[in-house]
Amino acid sequence: MMPSSTAARAAGLGILVDIVPNHSSDRHAWFRDAVAAPAGSAERNRYVFRDGQGRNGELPPNDWQSMFGGPAWTRVVEPDGTPGQWYLHLFDSTQPDLDWREPTVAEDFEESLRFWLDRGVDGFEYDAPQASWGLTDADAADIMVDTPNAHGGTAKWLTAESSIANFDDPYSDSIGLTHTLFNGDDDLGSFAYDVMDGTRSADDLESHFATYLDPRRASGRGMNAAASYDLSRSASQRALDAAVTAGNGVLYSTDVEQVYSQLSDASRAAYDEVFRAIDSSSALAPDASRERVPTGADPQSYATLRTSADGSESVLAVYNFRDVAATISASLTG
């Protein structure tokens, strides 16, 4: 096990590796070998190469568009210097799509998973697996799910980053991923922010917890959420988003490079204070029970009673979604 994973566990943290099954870099040795090899070769079969349309193949194979804009096909120059085949890239042209129908692709991907599992990571976040060419649901379950479970020794956190991991999408459960996205595939917003902004109410938030989180936790699964990439959110807003989301049993993460390191000292301190409070109580752990506590008719007040799995500790958490101080009455008698 790597020292970093040991230290993370000691601090109550888990390590997820973000991994992309859809493509490699155009600098990868596989792709360089593919461009240097002839059409129909084993090297090219690892990717999605096709002949172009038009008299001399000067047009892309079809009219597919990249998710980043522009054609999803780029033409290569053959080893003899002539214009050649086109390769598929559903994302950027520097990210050529792999062909999962080629057995060596699946074998190499599984080897990559084992590499990280041997170093003690706690799971994987698969980036846009549904976009992977030739990856069937059966193969996704066999490789992306069963490999971690079979070789990790312990249960793993398995989630995806894309619309197929939305809270209401069945794909993740159909292949056996353990966690879905509490806020959906939204890098900027969250259900908690919507309550702060007045576009949703505390009742809507509770309905979301009750409809999606609670049944998943009851079946041994869960949900995850990430800190917003909207850097305009204040320290208090960020703290409240983390407190109500993580404080009700959702696994919460922050992008260290693109979010946490870009925030003010006040915002980082607010996050740290929330996470220390959650980590200090077994009643705020993901496996603790949760029950809504009535707070009257105010659509921007909310409270829950959390009780640890062993019943030894309870915490009453009260949340004020307004940007000013408020008095909130929470009724433990219903």
Secondary structure, DSSP 8 states (H G I E B T S, - for coil): --HHHHHHHHTT---EEEE-SSB--TTSHHHHHHHHS-TT-HHHHTB-EE--BSTTS-B-SS--B-TTSSBSEEEEE-TTSSEEEEEE-SS-TTS-BBBTTSHHHHHHHHHHHHHHHTTT--EEEEESGGGSBT--HHHHIIIIIHHHHHHHSS--EEEEESGGGBTT-SHHHHHT-SEEETT-S-SS--HHHHHHHTSS-HHHHHHHIIIIIHHHHHTT-EEEEE--S-TTS-HHHHHHHHHHHHTTT-EEE--TTTTGGGS-HHHHHHHHHHHHHHHT-GGGSTTSEEEE---TT-TTEEEEEEE-TTSS-EEEEEEE-SSS-------TT-
